[in-house]
Amino acid sequence: MSHNTFGHLFRVTTWGESHGPAIGCVVDGCPPLIPLTEADIQPLLDLRKPGGSRFVTQRQEADQVRILSGVFDDGNGPVTTGTPISLMIENTDQRSKDYGEIARAFRPGHADYAYQAKYGVRDHRGGGRSSARETASRVAAGAVARKVLSSVLGDAIRIRAGVVQLGPHRIPDDALDFDAVYDNALFAASADVVPAWEAYLDGVRKAGSSIGAVVALEVTGVPAGWGAPLYAKLDAELASGLMSINAVKGVEIGAGFGSAELSGEDNADEMRIGDDGQPVFLSNKAGGVLGGISTGQPITARVAFKPTSSILTLRQTINRDGAEVDLRTKGRHDPCVALRGVPVVEAMAAIVLADAMLRHRAQMG
Ligand SMILES: Cc1cc2nc3c(=O)[nH]c(=O)nc-3n(C[C@H](O)[C@H](O)[C@H](O)COP(=O)(O)O)c2cc1C
């Protein structure tokens, strides 16, 4: 029993802990002859890496990726060889003493108690395996997945995400601008909200507290036909991939929970034939997936991240000795984990879609 692997034909296994010497992943099933260098991966890791602004953890990690295997240059530039691609990122800024208190006490809202109850042992330093440091490996694997997708679809496929709600503050659906996301420190999908959101998050941060947020995902350029009924529904696999991200407590596809309030008329994505003779949908309540299969419409999802559980406010908890204690969590933490969650959401979408594309081609030729 391991459960550290995600995917079927495009398979990602991650390894490592927050304060170990390194973290990384093995990507198996990647087709051969896809040009791949560390420069294809590093820019995406740089988007997720800590220490970039006052709104994220101040842990300073270069998050420099190394390709250890599965890529070879036979004279025409480095390409994938069809063998397992091993990627490694060294941990360089561990400060384990900050975590002395949680060696015994369980942070309320974090994984400490559950890991201890299950395994009887846990690497408490920085949260060990439950630390979102692991998501750097997902982003690295996601970069490989993007290369697989673009090897077939070129620039036609675009995978974009952004923060659309910070605590109670929500960007209206008709104001979303994914182009703005990586131009502001909050990864907000609208430049207009940034000053007010910065002031709000500064307040949260200075109070030693944290706040939840919603990240929206939009993938354009996926052709009709990927995914499969019934147990490999594309929306189910996407939800599984997104839900597996640390701190994610909700995933909705298309109209999601809002569809429960719709009538059949309002929910129907009516169809017509466009000028080019191709089908056109007049709305996208389905989020680009019907019957578990992509329709060619944008694939849309919303992902709810809970607030960071490591906060400076005293909280009631228990410790390993069975005593009731009050805990204030020290260390360096993100005041809103959804911000750095944005590149992780994009990476998981890329991994799910690369896997779906390879499986579609395996069945359909
Ligand atoms: C990008 C990212 C950064 C995170 N940073 C922190 C953090 O600094 N402190 C913390 O307590 N939790 C952080 N988390 C959340 C924990 O990793 C997560 O809550 C924990 O593993 C328990 O798992 P669960 O919330 O999925 O149940 C982060 C999550 C993400 C996605």
The ligand as an ORCA input file, in Angstrom:
! r2SCAN-3c Opt
* xyz 0 1
  C       0.623     25.900     -1.631
  C       0.226     25.475     -0.256
  C       0.901     25.995      0.842
  C       0.552     25.621      2.132
  N       1.218     26.175      3.194
  C       0.840     25.862      4.454
  C       1.461     26.478      5.577
  O       2.341     27.335      5.427
  N       1.065     26.089      6.826
  C       0.082     25.169      7.019
  O      -0.244     24.875      8.159
  N      -0.533     24.576      5.984
  C      -0.175     24.894      4.699
  N      -0.812     24.285      3.657
  C      -1.885     23.340      3.917
  C      -1.416     22.014      4.500
  O      -0.425     21.432      3.677
  C      -2.621     21.075      4.650
  O      -3.660     21.725      5.299
  C      -2.259     19.843      5.439
  O      -1.414     19.032      4.655
  C      -3.452     18.992      5.874
  O      -4.081     18.447      4.763
  P      -5.581     18.794      4.373
  O      -5.763     20.258      4.647
  O      -5.652     18.510      2.889
  O      -6.465     17.938      5.192
  C      -0.485     24.666      2.340
  C      -1.167     24.144      1.240
  C      -0.832     24.560     -0.058
  C      -1.584     24.003     -1.233
*
